[in-house]
């Protein structure tokens, strides 16, 4: 069984894989919290996170039994909350809108797993990321996402396109 940090678990779950069906919390013992990543096509993978990290805290722990463990859904807890930052620096978290990051309750910052910037100008979004850094200081494993252009790569100006025009058979 693989031992992961919370960052490692989030990285693992962010990798494209075969038809993920979620993550179950299987229980805890004196040193670890145990999880199973359920997959549609591939074999389910079990992993554990050390209690010493003090990061994953299920609302109610249960004893871990390797043969027939109980299961509780833990996907959202591992992945973390999704925070959206608008162009005017207002924040949306768990369906609540806050006028700025300072208004977000401190206990929620540790649960943030993804920060999405709604600002389409990359330079502006990067500046917002720097302004947000003090609030994320004690937040582990945060992933940042940015809006993507609605244009396909072959219609973007050449310096922004990753590849040329798509090949068209028969032309």
Secondary structure as UniProt FT lines:
FT   STRAND          2..4
FT   HELIX           6..14
FT   STRAND          20..28
FT   STRAND          32..39
FT   STRAND          45..50
FT   HELIX           51..53
FT   STRAND          72..73
FT   HELIX           75..79
FT   STRAND          81..85
FT   TURN            87..88
FT   STRAND          91..93
FT   TURN            94..95
FT   STRAND          96..98
FT   HELIX           101..103
FT   HELIX           106..109
FT   TURN            110..111
FT   STRAND          112..117
FT   HELIX           122..132
FT   HELIX           133..136
FT   TURN            137..138
FT   STRAND          143..146
FT   HELIX           153..155
FT   TURN            158..160
FT   TURN            169..170
//
